[in-house]
Amino acid sequence: MIRFFTILFVLSLFYSNGTCQNLPSDDLVLRPEKSMFQKTSTYQDVMFFLNALKKSSDKITIFSMGKSLEGKDIPVAILANPLITTPEAAKKSGKAVVYIQGNIHAGEVEGKESVMMLMRDILLGDK
C-alpha cells in the first residue's frame, strides 16, 4: 500500500490535472493523460503517437519488426543522436544499445504507456 502511494506521489510531481505540460502538440499527449489515467492507448493511438513523435524530432527511426497474429505491424523505434536507422548501424556506431520493450501481451498496459512517455521526454523534453 505504501509503494502504491509513493508511485502515485511521484507521478503527481510530473503531471498536473492528468495532462502533460509544455508539449509542442496535443498529438503527443497520451490517452491515459487525457483521461486522468482511466484509459489506455489503443494500437491506433500508439501508431498515431509514434508518427507524431517522428514529425516532431529528427532523432527517431520507426520500422516494423514483423506482423502480429492479427496482421498488425509490430513497431520498433530507434532513438539516436546522430540518427541511426538500422540495428546494424547501431552496432557499428560503438554506442551503448539499450533495448526496452513496452509490453508483449494484451492487458500489459503500463509498460507501453511508460515507454511512450520516456521516448517523448528523451526526444522533446529534458532527458
Backbone as XML, in Angstrom:
<?xml version="1.0"?>
<chain id="A" units="angstrom">
  <residue number="1" name="MET">
    <atom name="N" x="0.810" y="-1.182" z="0.000"/>
    <atom name="CA" x="0.000" y="0.000" z="0.000"/>
    <atom name="C" x="0.861" y="1.257" z="0.000"/>
  </residue>
  <residue number="2" name="ILE">
    <atom name="N" x="1.914" y="1.255" z="0.781"/>
    <atom name="CA" x="2.809" y="2.411" z="0.823"/>
    <atom name="C" x="3.478" y="2.606" z="-0.535"/>
  </residue>
  <residue number="3" name="ARG">
    <atom name="N" x="3.867" y="1.506" z="-1.188"/>
    <atom name="CA" x="4.512" y="1.602" z="-2.500"/>
    <atom name="C" x="3.571" y="2.277" z="-3.500"/>
  </residue>
  <residue number="4" name="PHE">
    <atom name="N" x="2.283" y="1.900" z="-3.479"/>
    <atom name="CA" x="1.306" y="2.498" z="-4.383"/>
    <atom name="C" x="1.243" y="4.007" z="-4.194"/>
  </residue>
  <residue number="5" name="PHE">
    <atom name="N" x="1.168" y="4.456" z="-2.948"/>
    <atom name="CA" x="1.085" y="5.888" z="-2.681"/>
    <atom name="C" x="2.372" y="6.605" z="-3.067"/>
  </residue>
  <residue number="6" name="THR">
    <atom name="N" x="3.513" y="5.952" z="-2.909"/>
    <atom name="CA" x="4.778" y="6.543" z="-3.337"/>
    <atom name="C" x="4.777" y="6.746" z="-4.844"/>
  </residue>
  <residue number="7" name="ILE">
    <atom name="N" x="4.336" y="5.735" z="-5.581"/>
    <atom name="CA" x="4.278" y="5.844" z="-7.038"/>
    <atom name="C" x="3.299" y="6.932" z="-7.438"/>
  </residue>
  <residue number="8" name="LEU">
    <atom name="N" x="2.144" y="6.953" z="-6.789"/>
    <atom name="CA" x="1.148" y="7.971" z="-7.080"/>
    <atom name="C" x="1.697" y="9.368" z="-6.815"/>
  </residue>
  <residue number="9" name="PHE">
    <atom name="N" x="2.412" y="9.545" z="-5.726"/>
    <atom name="CA" x="3.009" y="10.827" z="-5.396"/>
    <atom name="C" x="4.046" y="11.227" z="-6.447"/>
  </residue>
  <residue number="10" name="VAL">
    <atom name="N" x="4.897" y="10.294" z="-6.835"/>
    <atom name="CA" x="5.921" y="10.580" z="-7.839"/>
    <atom name="C" x="5.264" y="10.981" z="-9.147"/>
  </residue>
  <residue number="11" name="LEU">
    <atom name="N" x="4.221" y="10.260" z="-9.550"/>
    <atom name="CA" x="3.519" y="10.632" z="-10.776"/>
    <atom name="C" x="2.934" y="12.032" z="-10.665"/>
  </residue>
  <residue number="12" name="SER">
    <atom name="N" x="2.447" y="12.388" z="-9.505"/>
    <atom name="CA" x="1.840" y="13.708" z="-9.341"/>
    <atom name="C" x="2.862" y="14.827" z="-9.499"/>
  </residue>
  <residue number="13" name="LEU">
    <atom name="N" x="4.132" y="14.531" z="-9.289"/>
    <atom name="CA" x="5.170" y="15.540" z="-9.484"/>
    <atom name="C" x="5.348" y="15.877" z="-10.959"/>
  </residue>
  <residue number="14" name="PHE">
    <atom name="N" x="5.016" y="14.914" z="-11.838"/>
    <atom name="CA" x="5.222" y="15.099" z="-13.264"/>
    <atom name="C" x="3.979" y="15.578" z="-13.999"/>
  </residue>
  <residue number="15" name="TYR">
    <atom name="N" x="2.825" y="15.347" z="-13.425"/>
    <atom name="CA" x="1.589" y="15.652" z="-14.128"/>
    <atom name="C" x="0.696" y="16.541" z="-13.293"/>
  </residue>
  <residue number="16" name="SER">
    <atom name="N" x="-0.027" y="17.381" z="-13.983"/>
    <atom name="CA" x="-0.994" y="18.245" z="-13.329"/>
    <atom name="C" x="-2.324" y="18.066" z="-14.041"/>
  </residue>
  <residue number="17" name="ASN">
    <atom name="N" x="-3.358" y="17.746" z="-13.307"/>
    <atom name="CA" x="-4.686" y="17.517" z="-13.877"/>
    <atom name="C" x="-4.686" y="16.429" z="-14.933"/>
  </residue>
  <residue number="18" name="GLY">
    <atom name="N" x="-3.753" y="15.480" z="-14.845"/>
    <atom name="CA" x="-3.753" y="14.336" z="-15.752"/>
    <atom name="C" x="-3.220" y="14.614" z="-17.136"/>
  </residue>
  <residue number="19" name="THR">
    <atom name="N" x="-2.657" y="15.779" z="-17.379"/>
    <atom name="CA" x="-2.124" y="16.068" z="-18.704"/>
    <atom name="C" x="-0.687" y="16.532" z="-18.595"/>
  </residue>
  <residue number="20" name="CYS">
    <atom name="N" x="0.054" y="16.321" z="-19.673"/>
    <atom name="CA" x="1.444" y="16.777" z="-19.694"/>
    <atom name="C" x="1.493" y="18.263" z="-19.989"/>
  </residue>
  <residue number="21" name="GLN">
    <atom name="N" x="2.468" y="18.896" z="-19.448"/>
    <atom name="CA" x="2.636" y="20.326" z="-19.657"/>
    <atom name="C" x="3.745" y="20.565" z="-20.687"/>
  </residue>
  <residue number="22" name="ASN">
    <atom name="N" x="3.668" y="21.696" z="-21.372"/>
    <atom name="CA" x="4.727" y="22.161" z="-22.280"/>
    <atom name="C" x="4.998" y="21.225" z="-23.442"/>
  </residue>
  <residue number="23" name="LEU">
    <atom name="N" x="3.996" y="20.539" z="-23.951"/>
    <atom name="CA" x="4.202" y="19.705" z="-25.120"/>
    <atom name="C" x="3.943" y="20.533" z="-26.368"/>
  </residue>
  <residue number="24" name="PRO">
    <atom name="N" x="4.710" y="20.269" z="-27.431"/>
    <atom name="CA" x="4.543" y="21.062" z="-28.639"/>
    <atom name="C" x="3.226" y="20.776" z="-29.362"/>
  </residue>
  <residue number="25" name="SER">
    <atom name="N" x="2.581" y="19.655" z="-29.069"/>
    <atom name="CA" x="1.386" y="19.282" z="-29.807"/>
    <atom name="C" x="0.491" y="18.393" z="-28.958"/>
  </residue>
  <residue number="26" name="ASP">
    <atom name="N" x="-0.813" y="18.569" z="-29.103"/>
    <atom name="CA" x="-1.778" y="17.707" z="-28.414"/>
    <atom name="C" x="-1.646" y="16.265" z="-28.903"/>
  </residue>
  <residue number="27" name="ASP">
    <atom name="N" x="-1.089" y="16.065" z="-30.103"/>
    <atom name="CA" x="-0.874" y="14.718" z="-30.637"/>
    <atom name="C" x="0.082" y="13.912" z="-29.767"/>
  </residue>
  <residue number="28" name="LEU">
    <atom name="N" x="0.857" y="14.583" z="-28.929"/>
    <atom name="CA" x="1.848" y="13.903" z="-28.100"/>
    <atom name="C" x="1.378" y="13.684" z="-26.668"/>
  </residue>
  <residue number="29" name="VAL">
    <atom name="N" x="0.120" y="14.005" z="-26.401"/>
    <atom name="CA" x="-0.468" y="13.723" z="-25.098"/>
    <atom name="C" x="-1.188" y="12.391" z="-25.222"/>
  </residue>
  <residue number="30" name="LEU">
    <atom name="N" x="-0.829" y="11.453" z="-24.369"/>
    <atom name="CA" x="-1.347" y="10.091" z="-24.461"/>
    <atom name="C" x="-2.777" y="9.969" z="-23.929"/>
  </residue>
  <residue number="31" name="ARG">
    <atom name="N" x="-3.479" y="8.949" z="-24.389"/>
    <atom name="CA" x="-4.848" y="8.694" z="-23.934"/>
    <atom name="C" x="-4.946" y="8.627" z="-22.400"/>
  </residue>
  <residue number="32" name="PRO">
    <atom name="N" x="-4.003" y="7.966" z="-21.710"/>
    <atom name="CA" x="-4.095" y="7.955" z="-20.246"/>
    <atom name="C" x="-4.014" y="9.357" z="-19.648"/>
  </residue>
  <residue number="33" name="GLU">
    <atom name="N" x="-3.160" y="10.190" z="-20.194"/>
    <atom name="CA" x="-3.009" y="11.549" z="-19.692"/>
    <atom name="C" x="-4.273" y="12.364" z="-19.941"/>
  </residue>
  <residue number="34" name="LYS">
    <atom name="N" x="-4.914" y="12.137" z="-21.072"/>
    <atom name="CA" x="-6.142" y="12.857" z="-21.411"/>
    <atom name="C" x="-7.321" y="12.389" z="-20.556"/>
  </residue>
  <residue number="35" name="SER">
    <atom name="N" x="-7.259" y="11.154" z="-20.075"/>
    <atom name="CA" x="-8.388" y="10.579" z="-19.328"/>
    <atom name="C" x="-8.116" y="10.485" z="-17.829"/>
  </residue>
  <residue number="36" name="MET">
    <atom name="N" x="-7.135" y="11.235" z="-17.347"/>
    <atom name="CA" x="-6.739" y="11.168" z="-15.928"/>
    <atom name="C" x="-6.395" y="9.729" z="-15.540"/>
  </residue>
  <residue number="37" name="PHE">
    <atom name="N" x="-5.745" y="9.029" z="-16.468"/>
    <atom name="CA" x="-5.242" y="7.668" z="-16.283"/>
    <atom name="C" x="-6.356" y="6.651" z="-16.035"/>
  </residue>
  <residue number="38" name="GLN">
    <atom name="N" x="-7.483" y="6.885" z="-16.707"/>
    <atom name="CA" x="-8.595" y="5.938" z="-16.628"/>
    <atom name="C" x="-8.659" y="5.041" z="-17.859"/>
  </residue>
  <residue number="39" name="LYS">
    <atom name="N" x="-7.982" y="5.430" z="-18.954"/>
    <atom name="CA" x="-8.000" y="4.667" z="-20.203"/>
    <atom name="C" x="-6.571" y="4.430" z="-20.658"/>
  </residue>
  <residue number="40" name="THR">
    <atom name="N" x="-6.393" y="3.431" z="-21.493"/>
    <atom name="CA" x="-5.075" y="3.128" z="-22.036"/>
    <atom name="C" x="-5.077" y="3.317" z="-23.551"/>
  </residue>
  <residue number="41" name="SER">
    <atom name="N" x="-3.912" y="3.485" z="-24.116"/>
    <atom name="CA" x="-3.783" y="3.708" z="-25.553"/>
    <atom name="C" x="-4.106" y="2.443" z="-26.340"/>
  </residue>
  <residue number="42" name="THR">
    <atom name="N" x="-4.802" y="2.630" z="-27.443"/>
    <atom name="CA" x="-5.073" y="1.533" z="-28.366"/>
    <atom name="C" x="-3.893" y="1.391" z="-29.323"/>
  </residue>
  <residue number="43" name="TYR">
    <atom name="N" x="-3.926" y="0.343" z="-30.130"/>
    <atom name="CA" x="-2.886" y="0.165" z="-31.146"/>
    <atom name="C" x="-2.843" y="1.392" z="-32.065"/>
  </residue>
  <residue number="44" name="GLN">
    <atom name="N" x="-4.020" y="1.864" z="-32.480"/>
    <atom name="CA" x="-4.079" y="3.036" z="-33.360"/>
    <atom name="C" x="-3.491" y="4.265" z="-32.664"/>
  </residue>
  <residue number="45" name="ASP">
    <atom name="N" x="-3.760" y="4.415" z="-31.367"/>
    <atom name="CA" x="-3.187" y="5.532" z="-30.607"/>
    <atom name="C" x="-1.668" y="5.469" z="-30.602"/>
  </residue>
  <residue number="46" name="VAL">
    <atom name="N" x="-1.134" y="4.270" z="-30.396"/>
    <atom name="CA" x="0.327" y="4.096" z="-30.356"/>
    <atom name="C" x="0.935" y="4.469" z="-31.695"/>
  </residue>
  <residue number="47" name="MET">
    <atom name="N" x="0.354" y="3.982" z="-32.786"/>
    <atom name="CA" x="0.893" y="4.274" z="-34.109"/>
    <atom name="C" x="0.776" y="5.776" z="-34.422"/>
  </residue>
  <residue number="48" name="PHE">
    <atom name="N" x="-0.330" y="6.394" z="-34.043"/>
    <atom name="CA" x="-0.517" y="7.834" z="-34.234"/>
    <atom name="C" x="0.542" y="8.599" z="-33.450"/>
  </residue>
  <residue number="49" name="PHE">
    <atom name="N" x="0.767" y="8.191" z="-32.194"/>
    <atom name="CA" x="1.764" y="8.843" z="-31.344"/>
    <atom name="C" x="3.157" y="8.722" z="-31.961"/>
  </residue>
  <residue number="50" name="LEU">
    <atom name="N" x="3.528" y="7.516" z="-32.402"/>
    <atom name="CA" x="4.853" y="7.325" z="-32.996"/>
    <atom name="C" x="5.040" y="8.215" z="-34.220"/>
  </residue>
  <residue number="51" name="ASN">
    <atom name="N" x="4.021" y="8.310" z="-35.052"/>
    <atom name="CA" x="4.121" y="9.171" z="-36.231"/>
    <atom name="C" x="4.207" y="10.645" z="-35.846"/>
  </residue>
  <residue number="52" name="ALA">
    <atom name="N" x="3.459" y="11.060" z="-34.820"/>
    <atom name="CA" x="3.537" y="12.445" z="-34.342"/>
    <atom name="C" x="4.917" y="12.734" z="-33.759"/>
  </residue>
  <residue number="53" name="LEU">
    <atom name="N" x="5.480" y="11.767" z="-33.046"/>
    <atom name="CA" x="6.815" y="11.925" z="-32.478"/>
    <atom name="C" x="7.850" y="12.061" z="-33.591"/>
  </residue>
  <residue number="54" name="LYS">
    <atom name="N" x="7.709" y="11.265" z="-34.642"/>
    <atom name="CA" x="8.639" y="11.330" z="-35.785"/>
    <atom name="C" x="8.565" y="12.700" z="-36.460"/>
  </residue>
  <residue number="55" name="LYS">
    <atom name="N" x="7.367" y="13.272" z="-36.543"/>
    <atom name="CA" x="7.212" y="14.604" z="-37.141"/>
    <atom name="C" x="7.839" y="15.687" z="-36.272"/>
  </residue>
  <residue number="56" name="SER">
    <atom name="N" x="7.957" y="15.411" z="-34.964"/>
    <atom name="CA" x="8.465" y="16.406" z="-34.015"/>
    <atom name="C" x="9.963" y="16.309" z="-33.768"/>
  </residue>
  <residue number="57" name="SER">
    <atom name="N" x="10.594" y="15.212" z="-34.212"/>
    <atom name="CA" x="12.024" y="15.023" z="-33.940"/>
    <atom name="C" x="12.706" y="14.338" z="-35.113"/>
  </residue>
  <residue number="58" name="ASP">
    <atom name="N" x="13.926" y="14.743" z="-35.374"/>
    <atom name="CA" x="14.715" y="14.105" z="-36.434"/>
    <atom name="C" x="15.678" y="13.059" z="-35.852"/>
  </residue>
  <residue number="59" name="LYS">
    <atom name="N" x="15.448" y="12.667" z="-34.613"/>
    <atom name="CA" x="16.338" y="11.707" z="-33.953"/>
    <atom name="C" x="15.643" y="10.377" z="-33.670"/>
  </residue>
  <residue number="60" name="ILE">
    <atom name="N" x="14.618" y="10.035" z="-34.461"/>
    <atom name="CA" x="13.889" y="8.792" z="-34.276"/>
    <atom name="C" x="13.657" y="8.120" z="-35.623"/>
  </residue>
  <residue number="61" name="THR">
    <atom name="N" x="13.886" y="6.830" z="-35.642"/>
    <atom name="CA" x="13.588" y="5.981" z="-36.791"/>
    <atom name="C" x="12.548" y="4.972" z="-36.343"/>
  </residue>
  <residue number="62" name="ILE">
    <atom name="N" x="11.528" y="4.758" z="-37.164"/>
    <atom name="CA" x="10.481" y="3.795" z="-36.836"/>
    <atom name="C" x="10.367" y="2.805" z="-37.985"/>
  </residue>
  <residue number="63" name="PHE">
    <atom name="N" x="10.339" y="1.522" z="-37.641"/>
    <atom name="CA" x="10.121" y="0.486" z="-38.647"/>
    <atom name="C" x="9.387" y="-0.677" z="-37.999"/>
  </residue>
  <residue number="64" name="SER">
    <atom name="N" x="9.035" y="-1.664" z="-38.783"/>
    <atom name="CA" x="8.304" y="-2.826" z="-38.285"/>
    <atom name="C" x="9.245" y="-4.016" z="-38.151"/>
  </residue>
  <residue number="65" name="MET">
    <atom name="N" x="9.146" y="-4.717" z="-37.011"/>
    <atom name="CA" x="9.954" y="-5.930" z="-36.843"/>
    <atom name="C" x="9.206" y="-7.165" z="-37.318"/>
  </residue>
  <residue number="66" name="GLY">
    <atom name="N" x="7.983" y="-6.982" z="-37.778"/>
    <atom name="CA" x="7.178" y="-8.096" z="-38.261"/>
    <atom name="C" x="5.712" y="-7.811" z="-38.037"/>
  </residue>
  <residue number="67" name="LYS">
    <atom name="N" x="4.917" y="-8.848" z="-38.163"/>
    <atom name="CA" x="3.468" y="-8.724" z="-38.019"/>
    <atom name="C" x="2.984" y="-9.527" z="-36.819"/>
  </residue>
  <residue number="68" name="SER">
    <atom name="N" x="1.960" y="-9.015" z="-36.155"/>
    <atom name="CA" x="1.320" y="-9.738" z="-35.065"/>
    <atom name="C" x="0.437" y="-10.831" z="-35.659"/>
  </residue>
  <residue number="69" name="LEU">
    <atom name="N" x="-0.114" y="-11.668" z="-34.793"/>
    <atom name="CA" x="-1.044" y="-12.699" z="-35.271"/>
    <atom name="C" x="-2.279" y="-12.082" z="-35.913"/>
  </residue>
  <residue number="70" name="GLU">
    <atom name="N" x="-2.575" y="-10.834" z="-35.568"/>
    <atom name="CA" x="-3.700" y="-10.119" z="-36.175"/>
    <atom name="C" x="-3.308" y="-9.397" z="-37.461"/>
  </residue>
  <residue number="71" name="GLY">
    <atom name="N" x="-2.046" y="-9.539" z="-37.877"/>
    <atom name="CA" x="-1.581" y="-8.908" z="-39.102"/>
    <atom name="C" x="-1.164" y="-7.460" z="-38.955"/>
  </residue>
  <residue number="72" name="LYS">
    <atom name="N" x="-1.029" y="-6.991" z="-37.713"/>
    <atom name="CA" x="-0.629" y="-5.600" z="-37.471"/>
    <atom name="C" x="0.892" y="-5.507" z="-37.388"/>
  </residue>
  <residue number="73" name="ASP">
    <atom name="N" x="1.431" y="-4.397" z="-37.901"/>
    <atom name="CA" x="2.870" y="-4.158" z="-37.783"/>
    <atom name="C" x="3.251" y="-4.050" z="-36.310"/>
  </residue>
  <residue number="74" name="ILE">
    <atom name="N" x="4.407" y="-4.625" z="-35.965"/>
    <atom name="CA" x="4.966" y="-4.509" z="-34.617"/>
    <atom name="C" x="6.055" y="-3.435" z="-34.704"/>
  </residue>
  <residue number="75" name="PRO">
    <atom name="N" x="5.774" y="-2.245" z="-34.156"/>
    <atom name="CA" x="6.710" y="-1.135" z="-34.355"/>
    <atom name="C" x="7.968" y="-1.242" z="-33.491"/>
  </residue>
  <residue number="76" name="VAL">
    <atom name="N" x="9.048" y="-0.757" z="-34.066"/>
    <atom name="CA" x="10.328" y="-0.606" z="-33.376"/>
    <atom name="C" x="10.744" y="0.839" z="-33.589"/>
  </residue>
  <residue number="77" name="ALA">
    <atom name="N" x="11.219" y="1.470" z="-32.537"/>
    <atom name="CA" x="11.711" y="2.841" z="-32.643"/>
    <atom name="C" x="13.166" y="2.870" z="-32.198"/>
  </residue>
  <residue number="78" name="ILE">
    <atom name="N" x="14.002" y="3.520" z="-32.977"/>
    <atom name="CA" x="15.400" y="3.742" z="-32.610"/>
    <atom name="C" x="15.564" y="5.228" z="-32.350"/>
  </residue>
  <residue number="79" name="LEU">
    <atom name="N" x="15.992" y="5.561" z="-31.139"/>
    <atom name="CA" x="16.270" y="6.944" z="-30.773"/>
    <atom name="C" x="17.778" y="7.099" z="-30.717"/>
  </residue>
  <residue number="80" name="ALA">
    <atom name="N" x="18.324" y="8.032" z="-31.488"/>
    <atom name="CA" x="19.775" y="8.209" z="-31.504"/>
    <atom name="C" x="20.135" y="9.599" z="-32.012"/>
  </residue>
  <residue number="81" name="ASN">
    <atom name="N" x="21.257" y="10.089" z="-31.495"/>
    <atom name="CA" x="21.811" y="11.362" z="-31.926"/>
    <atom name="C" x="23.302" y="11.182" z="-32.143"/>
  </residue>
  <residue number="82" name="PRO">
    <atom name="N" x="23.755" y="11.189" z="-33.411"/>
    <atom name="CA" x="23.013" y="11.410" z="-34.640"/>
    <atom name="C" x="22.110" y="10.214" z="-34.971"/>
  </residue>
  <residue number="83" name="LEU">
    <atom name="N" x="21.196" y="10.443" z="-35.892"/>
    <atom name="CA" x="20.191" y="9.459" z="-36.276"/>
    <atom name="C" x="20.840" y="8.150" z="-36.724"/>
  </residue>
  <residue number="84" name="ILE">
    <atom name="N" x="20.300" y="7.060" z="-36.232"/>
    <atom name="CA" x="20.698" y="5.712" z="-36.651"/>
    <atom name="C" x="19.444" y="5.045" z="-37.186"/>
  </residue>
  <residue number="85" name="THR">
    <atom name="N" x="19.548" y="4.388" z="-38.336"/>
    <atom name="CA" x="18.344" y="3.869" z="-38.986"/>
    <atom name="C" x="18.205" y="2.355" z="-38.977"/>
  </residue>
  <residue number="86" name="THR">
    <atom name="N" x="19.245" y="1.642" z="-38.582"/>
    <atom name="CA" x="19.145" y="0.175" z="-38.574"/>
    <atom name="C" x="19.851" y="-0.385" z="-37.337"/>
  </residue>
  <residue number="87" name="PRO">
    <atom name="N" x="19.468" y="-1.583" z="-36.928"/>
    <atom name="CA" x="20.185" y="-2.224" z="-35.821"/>
    <atom name="C" x="21.671" y="-2.431" z="-36.139"/>
  </residue>
  <residue number="88" name="GLU">
    <atom name="N" x="21.970" y="-2.720" z="-37.384"/>
    <atom name="CA" x="23.366" y="-2.916" z="-37.789"/>
    <atom name="C" x="24.176" y="-1.631" z="-37.620"/>
  </residue>
  <residue number="89" name="ALA">
    <atom name="N" x="23.581" y="-0.514" z="-38.001"/>
    <atom name="CA" x="24.256" y="0.781" z="-37.844"/>
    <atom name="C" x="24.446" y="1.108" z="-36.362"/>
  </residue>
  <residue number="90" name="ALA">
    <atom name="N" x="23.480" y="0.724" z="-35.531"/>
    <atom name="CA" x="23.614" y="0.947" z="-34.083"/>
    <atom name="C" x="24.811" y="0.169" z="-33.544"/>
  </residue>
  <residue number="91" name="LYS">
    <atom name="N" x="24.950" y="-1.061" z="-33.967"/>
    <atom name="CA" x="26.072" y="-1.886" z="-33.513"/>
    <atom name="C" x="27.395" y="-1.280" z="-33.977"/>
  </residue>
  <residue number="92" name="LYS">
    <atom name="N" x="27.442" y="-0.844" z="-35.228"/>
    <atom name="CA" x="28.651" y="-0.250" z="-35.799"/>
    <atom name="C" x="29.042" y="1.058" z="-35.126"/>
  </residue>
  <residue number="93" name="SER">
    <atom name="N" x="28.065" y="1.784" z="-34.594"/>
    <atom name="CA" x="28.322" y="3.111" z="-34.030"/>
    <atom name="C" x="29.216" y="3.054" z="-32.796"/>
  </residue>
  <residue number="94" name="GLY">
    <atom name="N" x="29.252" y="1.910" z="-32.131"/>
    <atom name="CA" x="30.050" y="1.782" z="-30.915"/>
    <atom name="C" x="29.361" y="2.347" z="-29.687"/>
  </residue>
  <residue number="95" name="LYS">
    <atom name="N" x="28.176" y="2.909" z="-29.865"/>
    <atom name="CA" x="27.419" y="3.450" z="-28.735"/>
    <atom name="C" x="26.746" y="2.317" z="-27.970"/>
  </residue>
  <residue number="96" name="ALA">
    <atom name="N" x="26.431" y="2.586" z="-26.722"/>
    <atom name="CA" x="25.660" y="1.618" z="-25.943"/>
    <atom name="C" x="24.278" y="1.479" z="-26.573"/>
  </residue>
  <residue number="97" name="VAL">
    <atom name="N" x="23.797" y="0.255" z="-26.643"/>
    <atom name="CA" x="22.470" y="-0.019" z="-27.176"/>
    <atom name="C" x="21.620" y="-0.511" z="-26.015"/>
  </residue>
  <residue number="98" name="VAL">
    <atom name="N" x="20.492" y="0.154" z="-25.796"/>
    <atom name="CA" x="19.572" y="-0.210" z="-24.714"/>
    <atom name="C" x="18.270" y="-0.658" z="-25.356"/>
  </residue>
  <residue number="99" name="TYR">
    <atom name="N" x="17.845" y="-1.875" z="-25.032"/>
    <atom name="CA" x="16.595" y="-2.415" z="-25.568"/>
    <atom name="C" x="15.522" y="-2.283" z="-24.494"/>
  </residue>
  <residue number="100" name="ILE">
    <atom name="N" x="14.413" y="-1.673" z="-24.851"/>
    <atom name="CA" x="13.287" y="-1.519" z="-23.934"/>
    <atom name="C" x="12.050" y="-2.049" z="-24.637"/>
  </residue>
  <residue number="101" name="GLN">
    <atom name="N" x="11.348" y="-2.945" z="-23.982"/>
    <atom name="CA" x="10.117" y="-3.492" z="-24.551"/>
    <atom name="C" x="8.952" y="-3.070" z="-23.672"/>
  </residue>
  <residue number="102" name="GLY">
    <atom name="N" x="7.980" y="-2.411" z="-24.279"/>
    <atom name="CA" x="6.867" y="-1.861" z="-23.518"/>
    <atom name="C" x="5.877" y="-2.885" z="-23.022"/>
  </residue>
  <residue number="103" name="ASN">
    <atom name="N" x="5.491" y="-3.804" z="-23.847"/>
    <atom name="CA" x="4.595" y="-4.889" z="-23.435"/>
    <atom name="C" x="4.584" y="-5.939" z="-24.529"/>
  </residue>
  <residue number="104" name="ILE">
    <atom name="N" x="4.129" y="-7.102" z="-24.202"/>
    <atom name="CA" x="4.088" y="-8.175" z="-25.179"/>
    <atom name="C" x="2.719" y="-8.838" z="-25.236"/>
  </residue>
  <residue number="105" name="HIS">
    <atom name="N" x="1.953" y="-8.761" z="-24.170"/>
    <atom name="CA" x="0.621" y="-9.362" z="-24.129"/>
    <atom name="C" x="-0.438" y="-8.285" z="-23.959"/>
  </residue>
  <residue number="106" name="ALA">
    <atom name="N" x="-1.610" y="-8.527" z="-24.509"/>
    <atom name="CA" x="-2.731" y="-7.609" z="-24.295"/>
    <atom name="C" x="-2.980" y="-7.495" z="-22.796"/>
  </residue>
  <residue number="107" name="GLY">
    <atom name="N" x="-3.275" y="-6.308" z="-22.355"/>
    <atom name="CA" x="-3.526" y="-6.090" z="-20.935"/>
    <atom name="C" x="-2.305" y="-5.614" z="-20.170"/>
  </residue>
  <residue number="108" name="GLU">
    <atom name="N" x="-1.127" y="-5.727" z="-20.747"/>
    <atom name="CA" x="0.100" y="-5.231" z="-20.104"/>
    <atom name="C" x="0.291" y="-3.781" z="-20.548"/>
  </residue>
  <residue number="109" name="VAL">
    <atom name="N" x="-0.471" y="-2.889" z="-19.953"/>
    <atom name="CA" x="-0.545" y="-1.522" z="-20.473"/>
    <atom name="C" x="0.488" y="-0.569" z="-19.901"/>
  </residue>
  <residue number="110" name="GLU">
    <atom name="N" x="0.930" y="-0.790" z="-18.674"/>
    <atom name="CA" x="1.799" y="0.199" z="-18.036"/>
    <atom name="C" x="3.115" y="0.383" z="-18.768"/>
  </residue>
  <residue number="111" name="GLY">
    <atom name="N" x="3.708" y="-0.699" z="-19.225"/>
    <atom name="CA" x="4.981" y="-0.608" z="-19.931"/>
    <atom name="C" x="4.873" y="0.192" z="-21.208"/>
  </residue>
  <residue number="112" name="LYS">
    <atom name="N" x="3.814" y="-0.058" z="-21.957"/>
    <atom name="CA" x="3.600" y="0.656" z="-23.221"/>
    <atom name="C" x="3.503" y="2.155" z="-22.973"/>
  </residue>
  <residue number="113" name="GLU">
    <atom name="N" x="2.684" y="2.550" z="-22.012"/>
    <atom name="CA" x="2.497" y="3.973" z="-21.736"/>
    <atom name="C" x="3.791" y="4.604" z="-21.213"/>
  </residue>
  <residue number="114" name="SER">
    <atom name="N" x="4.484" y="3.894" z="-20.331"/>
    <atom name="CA" x="5.737" y="4.407" z="-19.765"/>
    <atom name="C" x="6.796" y="4.603" z="-20.841"/>
  </residue>
  <residue number="115" name="VAL">
    <atom name="N" x="6.895" y="3.651" z="-21.754"/>
    <atom name="CA" x="7.900" y="3.754" z="-22.815"/>
    <atom name="C" x="7.588" y="4.933" z="-23.730"/>
  </residue>
  <residue number="116" name="MET">
    <atom name="N" x="6.319" y="5.141" z="-24.051"/>
    <atom name="CA" x="5.980" y="6.285" z="-24.906"/>
    <atom name="C" x="6.297" y="7.604" z="-24.205"/>
  </residue>
  <residue number="117" name="MET">
    <atom name="N" x="6.017" y="7.691" z="-22.912"/>
    <atom name="CA" x="6.355" y="8.906" z="-22.157"/>
    <atom name="C" x="7.862" y="9.118" z="-22.122"/>
  </residue>
  <residue number="118" name="LEU">
    <atom name="N" x="8.606" y="8.037" z="-21.918"/>
    <atom name="CA" x="10.066" y="8.128" z="-21.885"/>
    <atom name="C" x="10.611" y="8.580" z="-23.237"/>
  </residue>
  <residue number="119" name="MET">
    <atom name="N" x="10.097" y="8.011" z="-24.314"/>
    <atom name="CA" x="10.540" y="8.423" z="-25.651"/>
    <atom name="C" x="10.287" y="9.909" z="-25.872"/>
  </residue>
  <residue number="120" name="ARG">
    <atom name="N" x="9.106" y="10.353" z="-25.490"/>
    <atom name="CA" x="8.741" y="11.761" z="-25.650"/>
    <atom name="C" x="9.677" y="12.653" z="-24.832"/>
  </residue>
  <residue number="121" name="ASP">
    <atom name="N" x="9.958" y="12.236" z="-23.589"/>
    <atom name="CA" x="10.838" y="13.036" z="-22.734"/>
    <atom name="C" x="12.278" y="13.059" z="-23.250"/>
  </residue>
  <residue number="122" name="ILE">
    <atom name="N" x="12.737" y="11.961" z="-23.792"/>
    <atom name="CA" x="14.103" y="11.915" z="-24.341"/>
    <atom name="C" x="14.211" y="12.811" z="-25.569"/>
  </residue>
  <residue number="123" name="LEU">
    <atom name="N" x="13.259" y="12.689" z="-26.478"/>
    <atom name="CA" x="13.353" y="13.421" z="-27.737"/>
    <atom name="C" x="12.953" y="14.891" z="-27.632"/>
  </residue>
  <residue number="124" name="LEU">
    <atom name="N" x="11.992" y="15.197" z="-26.782"/>
    <atom name="CA" x="11.446" y="16.558" z="-26.754"/>
    <atom name="C" x="11.538" y="17.238" z="-25.393"/>
  </residue>
  <residue number="125" name="GLY">
    <atom name="N" x="11.924" y="16.482" z="-24.381"/>
    <atom name="CA" x="11.943" y="17.034" z="-23.038"/>
    <atom name="C" x="13.340" y="17.298" z="-22.549"/>
  </residue>
  <residue number="126" name="ASP">
    <atom name="N" x="13.551" y="17.005" z="-21.278"/>
    <atom name="CA" x="14.818" y="17.335" z="-20.642"/>
    <atom name="C" x="15.676" y="16.117" z="-20.329"/>
  </residue>
  <residue number="127" name="LYS">
    <atom name="N" x="15.438" y="14.994" z="-20.985"/>
    <atom name="CA" x="16.209" y="13.778" z="-20.707"/>
    <atom name="C" x="17.351" y="13.633" z="-21.699"/>
  </residue>
</chain>
